[in-house]
């Protein structure tokens, strides 16, 4: 910020003192400061704000016999924040395809390939999940996977879908799907040839990150 200085008129009998420059302001991710009684009250406030709060700082001030306490709620997004923000790692779609094909090869299965229509299907559903703030196979309008795939012009003889929310990286969500029998069955489906994968990050939600993988095989 540029500060315009204005010349002051000389005042007889007054001494003009220079004003020190303002100290650098630390951006520590604190978005709200509230008076509290105890540390547990502070913790409860953070847990009650699932959308923003990733940690809290409880401080006490003692003046004589009087003790006052303040709870600083922190969203983890400041450069000096002591807390890790719930921001996802960059998602590399080609790396995800490679990881899946390595995993399938370990089980003697043929590779799959990214398909543009299934990528769009996955992205639209991840976006929709972020609006619902939930991981679901049903769209907000009640439609299911078959309708979503057909809407993108992909004529399929089989289609499957994995969804998830909250994982901050591809590695985390991929491992979660492998550890889940039903999701893992989709990853290792023998007759799958095409996939689409998408991630949506939406800050003002509880889960923040929403994942969709669509697997399919065309009619011809």
C-alpha positions as CSV (number, residue, x, y, z in Angstrom):
1,X,0.0,0.0,0.0
2,X,1.4,3.4,-0.9
3,X,1.0,6.1,1.8
4,X,0.9,9.7,0.7
5,X,2.7,11.9,3.1
6,X,1.5,15.4,3.7
7,X,3.8,18.3,4.8
8,X,2.7,19.6,8.2
9,X,2.8,23.3,9.1
10,X,5.3,24.3,11.6
11,X,3.8,24.8,15.0
12,X,5.5,27.0,17.6
13,X,6.1,25.3,20.8
14,X,5.4,21.7,19.5
15,X,7.9,19.0,18.7
16,X,7.0,16.9,15.7
17,X,8.0,13.2,16.2
18,X,8.4,10.7,13.4
19,X,5.9,7.9,13.5
20,X,7.6,4.4,13.3
21,X,6.6,2.2,10.5
22,X,3.9,-0.4,11.3
23,X,5.3,-3.8,12.1
24,X,4.8,-6.5,9.5
25,X,1.4,-8.2,9.9
26,X,1.7,-12.0,10.2
27,X,-0.9,-13.9,8.3
28,X,-1.5,-16.9,10.5
29,X,-4.9,-18.1,9.3
30,X,-6.9,-16.8,12.2
31,X,-10.3,-15.9,11.0
32,X,-12.2,-15.4,14.2
33,X,-11.3,-14.6,17.9
34,X,-13.8,-15.3,20.6
35,X,-13.8,-15.0,24.4
36,X,-14.1,-18.4,26.1
37,X,-13.9,-19.8,29.6
38,X,-11.8,-22.9,29.1
39,X,-9.5,-24.6,26.6
40,X,-12.1,-27.3,26.1
41,X,-14.6,-24.5,25.1
42,X,-12.1,-23.4,22.5
43,X,-11.7,-26.9,21.1
44,X,-15.5,-27.3,20.9
45,X,-15.8,-24.1,18.9
46,X,-13.4,-25.4,16.3
47,X,-15.1,-28.8,16.1
48,X,-18.4,-27.0,15.6
49,X,-17.1,-25.1,12.6
50,X,-16.3,-28.0,10.3
51,X,-16.2,-25.9,7.2
52,X,-13.5,-23.5,8.2
53,X,-11.7,-24.5,11.3
54,X,-8.6,-26.8,11.2
55,X,-7.2,-25.9,14.6
56,X,-7.5,-23.4,17.4
57,X,-5.2,-21.5,19.7
58,X,-6.2,-20.9,23.3
59,X,-4.5,-18.0,25.1
60,X,-5.0,-16.6,28.7
61,X,-4.2,-13.2,29.9
62,X,-3.8,-12.6,33.7
63,X,-4.2,-9.1,35.2
64,X,-4.0,-9.2,38.9
65,X,-6.7,-11.7,40.0
66,X,-8.6,-11.4,36.7
67,X,-8.1,-14.1,34.0
68,X,-9.4,-13.7,30.5
69,X,-9.2,-16.2,27.7
70,X,-9.5,-15.9,24.0
71,X,-9.9,-18.6,21.4
72,X,-8.4,-18.0,17.9
73,X,-10.1,-20.2,15.3
74,X,-7.7,-21.0,12.4
75,X,-8.4,-22.1,8.9
76,X,-4.8,-23.2,8.2
77,X,-4.4,-21.0,5.1
78,X,-2.2,-18.2,6.3
79,X,1.5,-18.3,5.4
80,X,2.4,-18.3,9.1
81,X,-0.4,-20.7,10.2
82,X,0.7,-23.4,12.6
83,X,-1.9,-25.7,11.2
84,X,-2.0,-27.6,7.9
85,X,-4.8,-26.4,5.6
86,X,-7.1,-28.9,4.0
87,X,-6.0,-28.1,0.5
88,X,-5.5,-30.9,-2.0
89,X,-2.2,-31.7,-3.7
90,X,-2.2,-31.1,-7.5
91,X,-3.9,-33.9,-9.3
92,X,-2.1,-35.4,-12.3
93,X,-4.6,-37.3,-14.4
94,X,-2.0,-39.1,-16.5
95,X,-0.2,-40.3,-13.3
96,X,-3.5,-41.6,-12.0
97,X,-4.0,-43.6,-15.3
98,X,-0.4,-45.0,-14.9
99,X,-0.9,-46.0,-11.3
100,X,-4.1,-47.8,-12.1
101,X,-2.5,-49.7,-15.0
102,X,0.5,-50.7,-12.9
103,X,-2.0,-52.0,-10.3
104,X,-4.0,-53.9,-12.9
105,X,-0.8,-55.4,-14.4
106,X,0.1,-56.7,-11.0
107,X,-3.1,-58.7,-11.1
108,X,-2.6,-59.9,-14.7
109,X,-5.2,-57.5,-16.2
110,X,-5.1,-55.5,-19.4
111,X,-4.5,-51.7,-19.2
112,X,-7.3,-49.1,-19.4
113,X,-7.1,-45.7,-21.1
114,X,-8.5,-42.3,-20.3
115,X,-11.6,-41.6,-22.3
116,X,-12.7,-37.9,-22.8
117,X,-16.4,-38.7,-22.4
118,X,-15.8,-40.5,-19.2
119,X,-13.5,-37.8,-17.9
120,X,-16.3,-35.3,-18.4
121,X,-18.8,-37.6,-16.7
122,X,-16.5,-37.9,-13.7
123,X,-15.8,-34.2,-13.5
124,X,-19.4,-33.2,-13.7
125,X,-20.2,-35.7,-10.9
126,X,-17.4,-34.5,-8.7
127,X,-18.6,-30.9,-9.2
128,X,-22.1,-32.1,-8.2
129,X,-20.9,-33.9,-5.1
130,X,-19.1,-30.7,-4.0
131,X,-22.5,-28.9,-4.3
132,X,-24.1,-31.6,-2.2
133,X,-21.0,-31.7,0.2
134,X,-21.3,-35.5,0.1
135,X,-20.0,-38.6,-1.6
136,X,-22.9,-40.2,-3.4
137,X,-23.6,-42.3,-6.5
138,X,-26.8,-40.4,-6.9
139,X,-26.7,-36.9,-8.5
140,X,-28.4,-34.0,-6.9
141,X,-31.2,-34.4,-9.4
142,X,-31.5,-38.1,-8.5
143,X,-30.0,-39.5,-11.7
144,X,-27.6,-42.5,-11.6
145,X,-24.4,-43.4,-13.4
146,X,-26.1,-44.9,-16.5
147,X,-27.9,-41.6,-17.2
148,X,-24.8,-39.5,-16.6
149,X,-22.7,-41.7,-18.9
150,X,-25.3,-41.8,-21.7
151,X,-25.7,-38.0,-21.4
152,X,-22.1,-37.6,-22.6
153,X,-22.7,-39.9,-25.6
154,X,-20.8,-42.9,-24.3
155,X,-22.7,-46.0,-25.4
156,X,-21.6,-48.7,-22.9
157,X,-22.0,-52.4,-22.4
158,X,-20.8,-52.0,-18.8
159,X,-20.1,-49.0,-16.5
160,X,-19.0,-48.7,-12.9
161,X,-18.1,-45.9,-10.5
162,X,-16.0,-45.1,-7.5
163,X,-16.6,-42.0,-5.4
164,X,-14.9,-40.6,-2.3
165,X,-14.6,-37.3,-0.4
166,X,-12.1,-35.8,2.0
167,X,-8.8,-37.3,0.6
168,X,-6.2,-34.6,-0.1
169,X,-4.2,-36.5,-2.7
170,X,-4.6,-39.1,-5.5
171,X,-2.4,-41.5,-3.5
172,X,-4.7,-41.3,-0.6
173,X,-7.9,-41.9,-2.5
174,X,-6.4,-44.6,-4.7
175,X,-5.2,-46.4,-1.6
176,X,-8.6,-46.0,0.0
177,X,-10.3,-47.6,-3.0
178,X,-7.8,-50.5,-3.1
179,X,-8.5,-51.1,0.6
180,X,-12.3,-51.2,0.1
181,X,-13.5,-54.6,-1.4
182,X,-16.3,-53.1,-3.5
183,X,-14.2,-50.3,-4.9
184,X,-11.3,-52.5,-5.5
185,X,-13.5,-54.9,-7.5
186,X,-14.2,-52.0,-9.9
187,X,-10.5,-51.2,-10.2
188,X,-9.7,-54.8,-11.1
189,X,-12.8,-55.4,-13.4
190,X,-11.6,-57.6,-16.3
191,X,-13.9,-56.2,-18.9
192,X,-13.1,-52.5,-18.4
193,X,-11.3,-50.7,-21.2
194,X,-11.9,-47.0,-20.5
195,X,-11.8,-44.7,-17.5
196,X,-12.4,-41.1,-16.4
197,X,-11.1,-39.6,-13.2
198,X,-11.8,-36.2,-11.6
199,X,-11.2,-34.2,-8.5
200,X,-13.1,-31.1,-7.3
201,X,-11.9,-28.9,-4.5
202,X,-14.5,-26.6,-2.9
203,X,-13.2,-24.6,0.1
204,X,-16.6,-23.8,1.8
205,X,-17.6,-27.4,2.3
206,X,-17.0,-29.9,5.1
207,X,-15.1,-32.4,3.0
208,X,-13.4,-30.0,0.7
209,X,-12.3,-32.5,-1.9
210,X,-14.5,-34.8,-4.0
211,X,-13.3,-37.7,-6.2
212,X,-15.0,-39.6,-9.0
213,X,-13.7,-42.5,-11.1
214,X,-15.9,-43.8,-13.9
215,X,-15.0,-47.1,-15.6
216,X,-16.6,-48.5,-18.7
217,X,-16.5,-50.6,-21.8
218,X,-18.2,-49.5,-25.1
219,X,-20.8,-51.4,-26.9
220,X,-18.5,-51.8,-29.9
